[in-house]
Amino acid sequence: MLEKDIRNMKSSQPLYIRLYEHLREYIASEQARSEGKLPKELDLCRIFGVSRNTVSQALFMLEEEQLICRIKHRGTFLLSVLNEFDPQSIRRTIGAVFPKGNLWIEAITAIREGCRTLGYDFRLFTYDLNIGEEEQKAIRLAENYCGGVILYFSGNSSNMEYIRQEAGHYPFVLLDLYVIGLKCNLVSSDHYLGAYSLAETLISKGCRKFCILGSAKKNSSVRLRIAGYTQALDEYGINYEILNDGKVPEWADAILDPEFIKIHAAASEKKIWLARFDEATETEQRLFHTLVAKQDHSLLGMNSVILMKDVLRSGMTPERSILIAPEIIEQKEIS
């Protein structure tokens, strides 16, 4: 039963904690599930003989735990029984959590458009990439207000553990940052294949003296790119050297970059090849012949919405991956 005299309970806890614990127990009952919602706040004040502030604090704690959802003008609903196809249901909202900045505009725009096309509401949550706790706050906020979250994950180790725990029971889609060992629905560029294709293309152009730029980063995307480079070179029987200082030796005719590492000017006047993901700067295009594995961020964003729709509707286990091969493009030289 919902009614209970919480004021006379033998407890040293504040009233709002007592009310929270009782409502939490009630929410798990068959009666609560059959009704699907809690009484209005003013009715809860009357039932328990407590102030509105006490009720608000208890409901806030239940909302933080994702047990209830308060929908404006409609009431307080149990998340466990919300109908996904209800136009005002929390499960009709897809959230996107991204770092602040302009680098992800194409993906975010595609996610927003994909949500509109598939009939979902969209909410964007941003965080400062340099402040780890901001990311976790943004994720938690998105969880409270959205049925599922598309996340561009920073790779911060403390946040990785949080995602590892949440991915098993909350609808997450990780976008374009594959994390080795993390079971999570994922839409990403195929970093391994893209790197392999870059090296293979340069081999077909006659390059035989390769340098791979070493990286201090340990995230999975960089590791996969380095693995793709080395696999292609090993298969073709070509020797290579890993550089950790960015200085290009005179003998090299091709450089493979796993990320945007600063490269010192070529040691000779002869132009050599530089291969990396997405783009080379104008200065680099003047110094080198440039080849890029172009990632389609719009396609990544749209596919993440499609995968999220499948997850929300089918309760899919968090182990489905969609890998999109980058396009290999020879950039126009700048003289």
Secondary structure, DSSP 8 states (H G I E B T S, - for coil): ------TTSS--S-HHHHHHHHHHHHHTSHHHHHH-EE--HHHHHHHHT--HHHHHHHHHHHHHTTSEEEETTTEEEEGGG--TTSTTSGGGEEEEEEESSSTTHHHHHHHHHHHHHHT-EEEEEEE-TT-HHHHHHHHHHHHHH-SEEEE-----HHHHHHHHHHTTTS-EEEES---TT---EEEEE-HHHHHHHHHHHHHHTT---EEEE--S---HHHHHHHHHHHHHHHHTT--EEEESS----TT-SEEE-SS-------SSSS--EEEEES---HHHHHHSEEEEEE--HHHHHHHHHHHHHHHHHH---S--EEEE--EEEE-----
